Amino acid sequence: MANDTPLFQSIISHAKEYGFIFPSSEIYDGLQAVYDYGQMGSELKKNIKDHWWKSMTQLRDDVVGIDAAIFMHPTTWKASGHVDNFNDPMIDNRDSKKRYRVDHLIEAHAEALMAAGQKEQAAALVTSMEGLLAADDFVGLKKLIEDHQIKCAVSDTCHWTDIRQFNLMFATEFGATSGEEDNKVYLRPETAQGIFVNFLNVQKTGRMKVPFGIAQVGKAFRNEIVARQFVFRMREFEQMEMQFFVRPGTQKQWYEYWKQCRLQWHLDLGLPADKYRYHDHVKLAHYADAACDIEFDFPIGFKELEGIHSRTDFDLRQHQEYSKKKQQYFDNEIDPSTGKPFGNYIPYVVETSIGLDRMFLAVLSHAYEEQDLSTDEKQDSRVVLKFPAALAPIKLAVLPLNKKDGLPEIAQEIIAQCKDDFRCFYEEKDSIGKRYRRMDALGTPFCITVDYQSKEDRTVTIRYRDSMQQERISIDSIKDLIKKAL
């Protein structure tokens, strides 16, 4: 679906208006499919990242983290298969010269059929496309496009080239001399390979025993020809990945374990179960023996949010072959079937990979609500972001009723007590009602109002974002109350 579906467009506009996401280089008319995270967005993104990192490393004894470099030796990408196989099927319109990703072109036509009430035809078209893609039948895909008279959005013609594969990696020059093939390096298209090439470094220095995992959060880059749908598909994005190294023969059990574990992580944030579903891969990568996506119901429909993949020993075996360095682990645990140690083997890998930007969009889109608060007496409404309190960019807003009579000083005292433990915000401009609405729009779960009674008995009014209920509490109890809620 396009970015102009009403709800999605409202979320995009809200994200810019309130400092969550800006188009990159906007004063120069922007750069397609590249975005900057603003003051609120960078906080929300960091909170999601920290929450994932803590759950994967701090709260587990069997996973550690690394931060590998973006630049890697170019042979890395030859070994991983990205140089030869990291492609998307593309087609060009001869009249407009516009290039399309084939599946996006066909899906857009299917969506138009759906909008026209032709649901069966749309479903049949998508089913045919998926079968032809799975078979890498490019001739059949072009015939499908021509048979359905799918037109270019620019030229409104069906004058198409043959379908070709297009490599998605960004290449650049490394070193002082340009133009030489030996200096060619790539911006990494995924973070996983940085984990694989450091497998033995981490295992030996950390004295890790299989099964164990290595986690990483980092930037990746893909030259998407048709990047769309806001931050869902970008050319520069961030991944949160974990590679879990297991004994061969146990990978299916660990695959099922991580499927359940990762879905539960999402649900523990308070996101509803009916927003999620598993999608098992019909066509597996040649190196995988199981794979599924955890899909989320975005405003643009159910889309992939996180992938769980059983990658066998492909990655470490490939790096062993290309580097000529052994990537084996000696397992001194006793094999019950032989009574001897399991010995040397190349571990199998189960991967969990979640897009940080997609998780940001999932949290933002689920949190966004437009509420009609009208009564018989007056018209009223608000836009509120119902973030999980632990993820909210601002946890507490402290609002003095006015700018004088010692109220700002009490407000600043409260902030001084709390800011070491969670993010606080001070505001004294506008009426208290307008300030509440602004904090709702930013997703702030708690607002404290300092008034004249606060001077007398050291109590304040706390307002809860979701219910809009208010109560008096003592100043000394504020920090503990909010820490408990977080």
C-alpha positions in Angstrom: 0.0 0.0 0.0 1.1 3.6 -0.5 2.1 6.1 2.1 -1.1 8.1 1.6 -3.5 5.7 3.4 -5.2 8.1 5.8 -4.0 6.6 9.1 -0.4 6.0 7.9 -0.2 9.6 6.5 -1.5 10.9 9.8 1.3 9.0 11.7 3.9 10.3 9.3 2.7 13.9 9.7 2.6 13.5 13.5 6.1 12.0 13.6 7.5 15.1 11.9 5.4 17.7 13.7 6.5 16.4 17.1 10.2 15.8 16.5 10.2 12.0 15.9 11.3 11.7 12.3 12.4 14.2 9.6 13.1 13.7 5.9 16.9 13.7 5.6 18.5 16.8 4.1 15.0 18.3 3.9 16.3 21.9 3.1 17.7 20.4 -0.1 14.3 18.6 -0.9 15.3 15.5 0.9 16.9 12.2 -0.2 14.5 9.4 -1.0 14.1 6.7 1.6 16.5 8.3 4.0 15.3 9.7 7.3 16.7 11.5 10.3 15.5 10.8 13.8 14.6 13.9 15.8 14.9 14.7 19.4 11.9 12.6 20.4 12.5 9.8 17.8 16.2 9.3 18.8 15.1 8.8 22.4 12.4 6.3 21.5 14.8 4.5 19.2 17.4 4.3 21.9 14.9 3.0 24.4 13.9 0.2 22.1 17.5 -0.6 21.4 18.4 -0.6 25.1 15.4 -2.8 25.9 16.4 -5.4 23.3 20.0 -5.3 24.3 19.2 -5.8 28.0 16.9 -8.7 27.3 19.4 -10.4 25.1 22.6 -9.9 27.0 22.2 -8.5 30.6 19.3 -10.9 31.5 20.9 -14.0 29.8 24.0 -15.9 30.7 24.3 -17.5 27.2 24.5 -14.4 25.0 27.1 -11.7 24.8 27.3 -8.6 22.6 29.8 -7.1 20.1 30.0 -4.1 17.9 31.7 -5.0 14.6 32.9 -2.5 12.0 30.7 -1.5 9.1 33.6 -2.0 6.6 34.7 -5.6 6.2 37.2 -7.3 3.9 35.5 -7.7 0.5 36.1 -11.5 0.5 33.6 -11.6 3.4 30.8 -10.8 1.0 32.1 -13.3 -1.6 32.0 -16.0 1.1 28.6 -15.0 2.3 27.1 -15.2 -1.2 26.2 -11.5 -1.3 28.4 -10.6 -4.2 26.8 -13.3 -6.5 23.4 -13.7 -5.0 22.2 -10.6 -3.2 19.8 -9.5 -5.9 16.2 -8.4 -6.5 14.4 -9.0 -9.8 13.8 -5.6 -11.5 12.0 -4.5 -14.6 12.2 -1.2 -16.6 9.5 0.6 -18.5 10.9 1.5 -21.9 8.8 4.7 -22.2 9.3 6.3 -18.8 12.7 4.6 -18.1 11.4 4.0 -14.5 12.6 0.9 -12.8 10.4 -1.3 -10.6 11.0 -4.2 -8.3 8.9 -6.9 -9.8 7.1 -8.0 -6.7 6.2 -4.4 -5.7 4.9 -3.7 -9.2 2.6 -6.7 -9.1 1.5 -6.2 -5.5 0.5 -2.6 -6.3 -1.7 -3.9 -9.1 -3.2 -6.5 -6.8 -4.0 -3.7 -4.3 -5.8 -1.7 -7.0 -7.8 -4.9 -7.8 -8.7 -5.2 -4.1 -9.8 -1.6 -3.9 -12.0 -2.2 -6.9 -13.7 -5.1 -5.2 -11.9 -7.8 -7.3 -10.6 -9.8 -4.3 -10.4 -13.2 -5.9 -8.5 -11.9 -8.9 -6.1 -10.0 -6.6 -5.5 -13.2 -4.5 -4.9 -15.3 -7.6 -2.4 -12.7 -9.0 -0.4 -12.7 -5.8 -0.4 -16.5 -5.6 0.9 -16.8 -9.2 3.6 -14.2 -8.5 4.8 -16.0 -5.4 5.0 -19.3 -7.3 7.0 -17.8 -10.1 9.3 -15.9 -7.8 10.0 -19.1 -5.9 10.9 -20.8 -9.1 13.0 -17.8 -10.3 10.9 -17.9 -13.5 11.5 -14.4 -14.9 10.0 -15.2 -18.3 6.8 -16.3 -16.5 6.8 -13.2 -14.3 7.1 -10.9 -17.3 4.2 -12.8 -19.0 2.1 -12.4 -15.9 2.7 -8.6 -16.0 1.8 -8.4 -19.7 -1.2 -10.7 -19.4 -2.7 -8.5 -16.6 -1.7 -5.4 -18.6 0.1 -3.9 -15.6 1.1 -0.4 -16.5 3.8 2.0 -15.4 2.5 4.6 -13.1 4.5 7.3 -15.0 4.0 6.5 -18.7 0.7 4.5 -18.3 2.1 2.0 -20.8 2.9 -1.7 -20.7 6.1 -1.4 -22.7 8.5 -3.5 -20.4 12.0 -4.8 -20.7 13.0 -8.3 -19.7 13.4 -8.9 -16.0 17.0 -8.7 -14.6 18.6 -9.2 -11.3 20.0 -6.1 -9.5 22.6 -6.3 -6.7 21.6 -4.4 -3.7 25.0 -3.7 -2.1 26.6 -0.2 -2.0 30.2 -0.3 -3.2 32.8 2.3 -2.5 36.6 2.9 -2.7 39.0 2.0 0.1 42.3 3.8 0.4 44.0 6.6 -1.5 43.9 5.3 -5.0 40.5 5.1 -6.7 39.4 3.1 -9.7 41.2 -0.1 -8.8 39.2 -3.3 -8.3 41.4 -4.2 -5.3 40.3 -1.1 -3.5 36.6 -1.9 -3.8 34.7 -2.5 -0.5 31.1 -2.6 0.4 28.8 -1.0 3.0 27.5 -4.0 4.8 24.0 -5.1 3.8 23.5 -7.0 7.1 25.2 -7.1 10.4 25.4 -10.9 10.7 28.7 -11.4 9.0 30.5 -9.3 11.6 29.3 -11.8 14.1 30.4 -14.9 12.1 33.9 -13.7 11.4 34.3 -13.0 15.2 32.9 -16.3 16.3 36.2 -17.8 17.5 37.4 -14.4 18.9 34.4 -14.2 21.2 34.3 -17.9 22.0 37.9 -18.1 23.1 38.2 -14.8 24.9 34.8 -15.2 26.6 35.4 -18.9 27.3 31.9 -19.5 25.9 30.4 -23.0 25.7 28.0 -24.1 22.9 25.2 -23.3 22.9 25.8 -19.6 23.1 24.8 -16.5 21.2 26.4 -13.3 20.0 24.2 -10.2 19.7 24.8 -6.9 17.8 23.0 -3.7 17.0 24.3 -1.8 14.0 23.7 0.0 10.7 23.3 -1.8 7.4 22.8 -0.4 3.9 20.9 -1.7 0.9 20.4 0.0 -2.5 16.7 -0.5 -2.6 15.4 0.6 -6.0 11.9 1.0 -4.8 12.2 2.1 -1.2 8.8 3.1 0.2 6.4 3.1 3.2 8.2 5.6 5.4 10.8 4.0 7.6 9.6 0.4 6.9 12.0 0.1 3.9 15.0 2.3 3.8 18.5 2.4 2.2 20.2 3.1 5.5 18.7 1.2 8.5 19.6 -0.4 11.8 19.3 -4.1 12.8 19.2 -5.9 16.1 20.6 -9.4 15.4 21.6 -12.4 17.4 23.4 -15.5 16.1 23.0 -18.5 18.4 25.6 -21.3 17.9 24.4 -24.8 18.7 25.5 -28.4 18.4 24.5 -30.0 15.0 21.3 -31.9 15.4 19.8 -29.6 18.0 19.1 -26.7 15.7 15.3 -27.5 15.2 14.7 -27.4 19.0 16.5 -24.1 19.3 14.7 -22.7 16.3 11.4 -23.5 18.0 12.7 -22.0 21.3 13.7 -18.8 19.7 10.5 -18.5 17.8 8.5 -18.5 21.0 11.1 -16.4 23.0 11.2 -13.6 20.5 7.4 -13.4 20.1 7.1 -13.3 23.9 9.5 -10.3 23.9 7.1 -8.3 21.8 4.1 -9.3 23.9 5.9 -8.4 27.1 6.0 -4.8 25.9 2.2 -4.8 26.1 1.6 -5.0 22.3 -1.5 -7.2 21.7 -1.2 -10.7 20.4 -3.7 -10.2 17.6 -1.2 -7.7 16.1 1.3 -10.5 15.5 1.4 -13.7 13.4 4.0 -16.2 12.2 4.7 -16.6 8.5 6.6 -19.7 7.6 8.8 -19.4 4.6 7.7 -21.6 1.6 10.9 -21.1 -0.3 13.9 -21.6 2.0 17.3 -20.2 1.3 19.7 -22.9 0.0 21.5 -22.9 3.4 18.5 -22.9 5.7 16.5 -25.8 7.1 13.8 -23.7 8.7 12.7 -20.0 8.5 9.8 -17.9 9.5 8.9 -14.2 10.0 7.2 -12.6 12.9 4.8 -10.3 11.1 3.1 -7.2 12.7 -0.1 -5.6 11.6 1.1 -2.2 10.5 -1.3 0.4 9.1 -0.1 -0.9 5.7 -1.1 -4.5 6.6 0.8 -7.5 8.1 4.5 -7.1 7.2 7.7 -8.7 8.3 9.1 -7.3 11.6 11.5 -10.0 12.7 13.0 -13.1 11.1 14.0 -16.4 12.8 16.2 -18.6 10.6 18.0 -21.9 11.1 21.0 -21.3 9.0 22.8 -24.7 9.5 26.6 -24.4 9.4 26.6 -22.5 6.1 28.1 -19.3 7.3 31.0 -20.6 9.4 31.8 -23.3 6.8 31.9 -20.7 4.0 34.2 -18.4 6.0 36.4 -21.4 6.8 36.7 -22.2 3.1 37.4 -18.7 1.9 39.7 -17.7 4.8 41.5 -21.1 5.1 41.1 -20.6 8.9 39.3 -23.3 10.9 36.0 -22.3 12.4 35.6 -25.3 14.6 34.6 -25.7 18.2 35.8 -28.5 20.4 32.9 -29.8 22.5 34.1 -31.8 25.5 30.6 -32.7 26.6 30.0 -36.5 26.6 27.8 -37.8 23.8 25.4 -40.3 25.5 25.2 -42.5 22.4 29.0 -43.1 22.2 30.2 -42.3 25.7 32.9 -40.0 24.2 33.2 -36.3 23.8 31.3 -34.7 20.9 34.7 -33.4 19.7 35.4 -30.9 16.9 32.5 -29.6 14.7 31.4 -26.5 13.0 28.4 -25.2 15.0 25.0 -24.7 13.4 23.4 -21.3 13.8 19.9 -20.1 14.7 19.5 -16.4 13.9 17.0 -13.8 15.2 17.0 -10.6 13.2 14.7 -7.6 13.9 14.8 -4.2 12.1 15.1 -1.5 14.7 13.5 1.0 12.4 10.6 -1.4 11.8 10.2 -1.9 15.5 10.1 1.8 15.9 7.3 2.1 13.4 5.4 -0.8 15.0 5.6 0.9 18.4 4.7 4.3 17.0 1.8 3.1 14.8 0.2 1.0 17.6 0.6 3.8 20.1 -1.0 6.5 17.9 -4.7 7.2 18.7 -7.0 10.0 17.7 -9.6 10.4 20.4 -12.9 12.3 20.4 -13.5 13.6 23.9 -16.6 15.7 23.0 -19.4 16.1 25.6 -22.8 17.7 25.3 -21.3 20.9 26.6 -18.2 21.2 24.3 -16.3 19.8 21.4 -12.9 18.3 22.3 -10.4 15.8 21.0 -6.8 14.7 21.4 -4.0 12.8 19.6 -2.2 10.6 22.1 0.8 8.2 21.8 0.2 5.3 24.2 3.8 4.1 24.3 4.7 1.4 26.8 6.0 3.5 29.7 9.5 1.9 29.5 9.9 3.0 25.9 8.4 6.5 26.1 10.9 9.3 25.2 9.9 11.4 28.1 8.8 9.6 31.3 7.8 12.6 33.4 6.7 16.2 32.5 6.8 18.7 35.4 4.5 21.7 34.8 4.3 24.6 37.2 0.9 26.2 37.1 2.5 29.6 36.4 5.9 31.2 36.1 6.0 33.0 39.5 5.5 32.7 43.2 8.1 30.0 43.7 6.3 27.3 41.6 9.0 26.9 39.0 11.5 26.4 41.8 9.5 23.5 43.3 9.2 22.0 39.7 12.9 22.2 39.2 13.4 20.5 42.6 11.3 17.6 41.5 13.3 17.3 38.2 16.5 17.3 40.1 15.3 14.4 42.3 14.2 12.3 39.3 16.4 13.1 36.3 19.2 10.6 37.3 16.7 7.8 37.1 14.5 8.6 34.0 14.0 11.3 31.4 12.2 14.4 32.6 10.8 17.5 30.8 10.0 21.0 32.2 7.5 23.3 30.5 5.9 26.5 31.7 4.5 28.0 28.5 0.7 28.0 27.7 -2.3 26.9 29.7 -2.1 23.7 31.7 -4.6 22.1 29.3 -2.5 22.8 26.2 0.5 21.5 28.0 -1.3 18.2 28.8 -2.3 17.9 25.2 1.3 18.4 24.0 2.6 15.8 26.4 -0.1 13.4 25.2 1.0 13.9 21.6 4.6 13.1 22.7 3.6 10.0 24.6 4.6 11.2 28.0 2.9 8.7 30.5 3.0 11.0 33.6 2.5 14.7 34.1 3.1 16.5 37.4 1.4 19.9 38.0 2.9 22.1 40.7 0.3 24.5 42.1 -0.2 26.8 45.2 -1.2 23.9 47.4 2.2 22.4 46.7 3.8 25.3 48.6 1.6 24.5 51.6 1.7 20.7 52.0 4.3 19.5 49.4 1.8 17.6 47.3 1.3 17.8 43.6 -1.2 16.6 41.0 -0.2 13.6 38.9 -2.0 13.0 35.7 -2.0 9.7 33.9 -1.8 9.9 30.1 -4.0 6.9 29.1 -6.9 7.5 31.5 -6.4 11.2 32.0 -7.2 10.6 35.7 -5.6 12.9 38.3 -4.7 12.5 41.9 -2.7 14.3 44.7 0.5 12.7 45.8 3.4 13.8 47.9 6.5 15.2 46.2 8.6 12.6 48.0 6.7 9.7 46.5 7.0 10.8 42.8 10.2 9.0 41.9 9.3 5.7 43.5 5.9 5.7 41.9 7.2 6.2 38.4 10.1 3.9 38.8 7.7 1.2 39.8 5.5 1.9 36.7 8.6 1.6 34.5 
